[in-house]
Amino acid sequence: MRPTRTGLHLQILLAVHFLLFCCGSSLAAETNSEQGPPPAEPSPAPEAEHPTIAITGGVYLFENIPTAEVTANSFEVYVFILRFDASTDGGTFGLHIEPRFRDTKFRSFFTSNIWLEEAYAYGKLPFGQINIGKFYRKVGLLWDDSFWGNIHFFNGLKLNPDFGAELLGGHEITSRFSLEYSLQFFSNNDRVSGALADRDVESDDNARLRNVITARVEPKFTLTENVTLDLGFSGMTGKIDRANGSDFMIKQFGGDVSLTAGPVNPYFEVLRQMGEPNNAAHPLSRPGYDDATYILAGARWRINPVTILRVNYSFADYDGAKSKETELVPGIVFRIAKGLNLITEFDYWQLQQPEGGAITVIDRSLKLVINYNF
């Protein structure tokens, strides 16, 4: 049967639509092949890193019980400590601030009963950590772990912060030998230290300590699994700059050794200071300025997880004053609970006058301390 004109038109229209559909599909496939797969959804932007912030601290409740009439019985909040630590970039950069508080001034020459013990910014580099701000001078052993202290502390030689910049570093040379080091520069002192009044530059209104350079190297040896030996070699040079009177250079050099054998840790340090003789020819001089030989020695013994015995001995032989100063501090630490300690120390501290003269007892008392750290 021959198709009608209307039926023929319909067949032609359907054929045209079919051809257009095939061409369109082929073109789309070709275009997609040239462009590749459609783009993925964009990834969300990484979140900015937030600094890591930690707040820690501690408090010391202190009672002094004299056994000789040279100090008074007293009970006080010895010090309250706060530590603010913040770091970013995985700990590469950070800040450390340590304010301390008391009801009264820690030393009579302090400007307030609130002070900054340390405050510095730091950055960690491949060759070490750089600190800029206020931190302790590092000459000899940093501390003997006692509560009460030693002659070095009371003369301003230990735990004495000042303003400057330092480099701290360390490298493991072999599995049994490593080396630590520090290099410091201090532009001036800060009027803060544990030194007694009239002992060193911190209480000397007529003088400032300027342009101090210290250096320390500390080789560490691992002798056995439980025995390590640390050696230390330190030096310092600086200038006492007086507003009225003659300036002078003050220098220190010394060595120390510390042995850790399981629960026992003995140590010994000898340090020589060359400054200004403390005698009648130098009326502005002080014990902490004197040419002197200092010794620090002692040991710690962890009897069990909750009990530590320790004894600390310090000695100063003053050339200018021709006198000798000795302090012996035995003590026991009880770990009552996590962060809570009971410290008992006995301080015997004396000064022998020139030419083998009379002995003056500076302190002979029992120290009872409750310490809580958080």
PyMOL commands that set and color helices and strands:
alter all, ss='L'
color gray80, all
select helices_A, chain A and resi 5-35+89-91+151-154+201-203+287-289+354-356
alter helices_A, ss='H'
color red, helices_A
select strands_A, chain A and resi 52-66+74-88+93-101+114-125+128-136+161-174+177-189+207-222+227-242+248-261+264-274+292-304+307-318+323-337+340-352+359-373
alter strands_A, ss='S'
color yellow, strands_A
deselect
rebuild
show_as cartoon
